[in-house]
Amino acid sequence: MKSGSASRLGLRAEDRLLGEGRMKGYLQIYTGDGKGKTTAAIGLAVRAAGTGLKVYIAQFMKLGDYGEIATLKRLSDRITVEQFGTGRFIRGNPTPEDIAAARSGIERVREIFAGRGHQLVILDEANVAASCGLFSPAELLDVVQTRPEGVEVVLTGRQAAPELIARADLVTEMKAVKHYYQAGVAARLGIEK
């Protein structure tokens, strides 16, 4: 990280050591039935990139141009986004194509950890992918545990498995209190997609 940008932001020297093996990277989970899990993770990615950290985002179960993709492409020197989905909503049993896409994502995350080039790794919708059977919660936990010291990991999505929650250092549950979907409002471009 450029020390100039960190010092401009008022960061202490020990705060600038994330990813250098001197500071612990934590496991964060954003889950629950409320809106805002991916949005919170993208906000964290932008914050991290703004301080000079390299960010990798694996989007499971997604394929296509979501609103955040265009903006994150402008930050491609600091943030990399890859999608590992078929673009179909999974109802019931996943197809072999759904499983293959998710498994290629898990393998790609292993490669990212082995390369040691990123300080923040976000696995968007990984909790849902695990709950749908694209991979098991144990497989997800196994890949997370291969991360190098100093790499922060964020898992997003509804239905985070109890074993993942137990191992996490931070868990935020987004709770739906009221949502306009219930009044028939469809997903809106720039707000939900």
C-alpha positions in Angstrom: 0.0 0.0 0.0 1.1 3.5 -0.6 2.0 5.0 2.7 1.0 8.4 1.5 -2.7 7.4 1.0 -2.7 5.6 4.4 -1.2 8.5 6.3 -3.6 11.0 4.5 -6.4 8.9 5.9 -4.9 9.1 9.4 -4.1 5.4 9.6 -1.6 4.2 12.2 1.4 2.1 11.0 -0.1 -1.0 12.6 -3.3 -0.5 10.7 -1.4 -0.6 7.4 -0.1 -4.1 7.8 -3.1 -6.0 6.7 -2.0 -8.6 4.1 1.7 -8.4 5.1 1.4 -11.3 7.5 1.7 -9.1 10.6 -1.9 -8.5 11.3 -4.7 -11.0 11.5 -7.3 -11.2 8.8 -10.8 -11.9 10.1 -13.7 -13.9 8.7 -16.9 -11.7 8.4 -20.4 -13.0 7.5 -23.2 -10.8 6.2 -26.4 -12.9 6.3 -30.1 -12.7 7.1 -33.3 -12.1 5.1 -32.9 -8.4 4.8 -31.6 -6.3 2.0 -28.0 -5.0 1.9 -25.6 -7.9 2.3 -23.9 -7.6 -1.1 -24.2 -3.8 -0.9 -22.3 -3.9 2.5 -19.6 -6.1 1.0 -19.2 -3.9 -2.0 -18.9 -0.8 0.3 -16.1 -2.6 2.2 -14.4 -3.4 -1.1 -14.4 0.3 -2.1 -13.1 1.3 1.3 -10.3 -1.2 1.1 -9.4 -0.2 -2.4 -9.4 3.4 -1.3 -6.6 2.6 1.2 -4.6 0.8 -1.4 -5.6 -2.8 -0.6 -6.2 -5.3 -3.4 -9.6 -6.9 -3.4 -11.0 -10.0 -5.1 -14.7 -10.6 -5.4 -16.1 -14.0 -6.4 -19.8 -13.8 -7.1 -21.5 -17.2 -6.8 -24.8 -18.0 -8.5 -24.6 -14.7 -10.5 -24.0 -14.0 -14.1 -24.5 -10.8 -15.9 -24.1 -7.1 -15.6 -25.3 -6.1 -12.1 -25.2 -2.4 -11.3 -22.0 -2.7 -9.2 -20.0 -4.4 -12.0 -19.7 -1.3 -14.2 -18.5 0.8 -11.3 -16.1 -1.8 -10.0 -14.6 -2.2 -13.5 -13.4 1.5 -13.1 -11.5 0.3 -10.0 -10.0 -2.7 -11.8 -6.4 -1.8 -10.7 -7.5 -2.6 -7.1 -10.7 -4.7 -7.4 -11.2 -7.8 -9.4 -14.7 -9.3 -9.9 -15.4 -12.8 -11.3 -18.8 -14.5 -11.6 -19.4 -18.2 -11.0 -23.0 -18.8 -11.8 -25.3 -19.7 -14.7 -27.6 -16.7 -14.2 -30.6 -18.9 -13.3 -32.4 -18.9 -10.0 -32.1 -22.3 -8.4 -35.3 -23.9 -7.3 -35.1 -27.4 -6.0 -32.0 -29.4 -7.0 -29.2 -27.5 -8.8 -28.2 -28.6 -12.3 -24.8 -30.1 -13.0 -23.9 -26.8 -14.7 -24.8 -24.8 -11.6 -22.6 -27.1 -9.5 -19.7 -27.0 -12.0 -19.8 -23.1 -12.1 -19.8 -22.9 -8.3 -17.0 -25.5 -7.9 -14.9 -23.6 -10.5 -15.4 -20.6 -8.2 -14.2 -22.4 -5.1 -11.1 -23.5 -7.0 -10.4 -20.0 -8.2 -10.6 -18.7 -4.7 -8.0 -21.3 -3.7 -5.8 -20.0 -6.4 -6.3 -16.4 -5.2 -5.3 -17.4 -1.7 -2.3 -19.3 -3.0 -1.2 -16.3 -5.1 -1.1 -14.0 -1.9 -1.9 -10.9 -4.0 -5.1 -9.8 -2.3 -5.8 -8.5 1.2 -9.6 -8.7 1.0 -11.5 -11.6 -0.5 -15.3 -11.4 -0.8 -17.3 -14.6 -1.6 -20.7 -13.0 -2.6 -23.7 -15.3 -2.2 -21.5 -18.1 -0.9 -23.8 -18.8 2.0 -26.7 -19.3 -0.4 -24.6 -21.5 -2.7 -23.8 -23.7 0.2 -27.4 -23.9 1.4 -28.5 -24.8 -2.2 -26.0 -27.7 -2.3 -23.6 -26.2 -4.9 -20.9 -27.1 -2.4 -21.1 -28.0 1.3 -20.6 -25.6 4.2 -17.6 -27.8 5.2 -16.1 -27.2 1.7 -16.6 -23.5 2.1 -15.0 -23.5 5.5 -12.1 -25.6 4.2 -11.3 -23.1 1.4 -11.7 -20.1 3.8 -9.2 -21.8 6.2 -6.6 -21.9 3.4 -6.3 -18.2 3.3 -2.9 -16.7 4.2 -2.6 -14.8 7.5 -3.6 -11.2 7.1 -6.3 -11.8 4.4 -9.8 -10.6 5.4 -12.6 -12.8 4.1 -16.3 -11.8 3.7 -19.1 -14.3 3.0 -22.5 -12.9 2.0 -25.9 -14.4 1.5 -28.9 -15.7 3.3 -28.9 -18.9 5.4 -25.3 -18.9 6.6 -24.6 -22.4 8.0 -24.2 -22.7 11.8 -20.7 -24.1 11.4 -19.6 -21.0 9.4 -21.2 -18.7 11.9 -19.4 -20.5 14.7 -16.0 -19.9 13.0 -16.6 -16.3 12.0 -15.1 -13.4 13.8 -17.9 -11.0 12.8 -21.5 -11.9 11.9 -24.0 -9.2 10.8 -27.6 -10.3 10.3 -29.6 -8.2 8.0 -33.2 -8.4 9.3 -36.2 -7.6 7.0 -38.6 -5.5 9.0 -40.5 -4.1 6.0 -39.8 -4.4 2.3 -41.6 -2.9 -0.7 -41.3 -6.3 -2.5 -44.3 -7.3 -0.3 -46.3 -4.6 -2.0 -45.4 -5.9 -5.4 -42.5 -3.6 -6.3 -40.1 -5.5 -8.6 -36.3 -5.2 -8.4 -35.3 -1.8 -9.7 -32.2 -1.0 -11.8 -29.6 0.7 -9.7 -31.2 -0.1 -6.4 -31.6 -3.9 -6.3 -29.8 -4.9 -9.4 
